[in-house]
Amino acid sequence: MTRDSDALRRAAEAVTDGDLVVYPTETVYGLGGDALDPDAVERVFELKSRERSKPLSLGVPSVDAALRHTEPTEFAVAFARAFLPGPVTVIVERGDAVPDALTAGRDRVGIRVPDHDLARDLLSETGPLTATSANVSGRGSVTRLDDLDDRIREGVAVVVDGGETPGTESTVVDPEKRTIHRRGAMAGAIEAWLDDPPL
């Protein structure tokens, strides 16, 4: 068994037990808990000292997996298939299983499919995880585990080491409203697609 597979196994077991983990993505390190378990989601908010009015995203291993937990329009699905996996968070209508705690009571949820093998392998094992940066709110995102805040390190059961990550935040986009809420990676390509969808 490789070091990576051992870490993923331990991380998956931790999530199943209701614990939190830190995992790498193609943007920054993420803080993961079972996104469909309100108690686990609450622990993520608590550990990050994040305002409950700010929703978290839903991390899944594929667009098809996202469709099992959301109710996107055909246009949103086409957009998601064009840009995911990738450093993009796609806002769509949530499904019934997605808890209010994750979305801050909103009817919509951000979907994240990381373009990172370790992250997707973990998500395939665990099911949906919270997709939020592994930092205390108000502090910088973590691209190297050496920079992981002690509060976060001590509050999780497993840290999956994926080396240094690129560090550019994901672009957050609502394809239905043709709106970019946060500019990050691939923002220019996203704007071009939304301006002239190749449908």
Secondary structure as UniProt FT lines:
FT   HELIX           3..16
FT   TURN            17..18
FT   STRAND          21..23
FT   STRAND          30..32
FT   TURN            35..36
FT   HELIX           38..48
FT   TURN            52..53
FT   STRAND          57..59
FT   HELIX           63..67
FT   TURN            68..69
FT   HELIX           74..83
FT   STRAND          88..94
FT   TURN            96..97
FT   HELIX           100..103
FT   TURN            104..105
FT   STRAND          108..112
FT   HELIX           117..126
FT   STRAND          129..131
FT   TURN            137..138
FT   HELIX           145..147
FT   HELIX           150..155
FT   STRAND          158..159
FT   STRAND          171..174
FT   TURN            175..178
FT   STRAND          179..182
FT   TURN            185..186
FT   HELIX           187..195
//
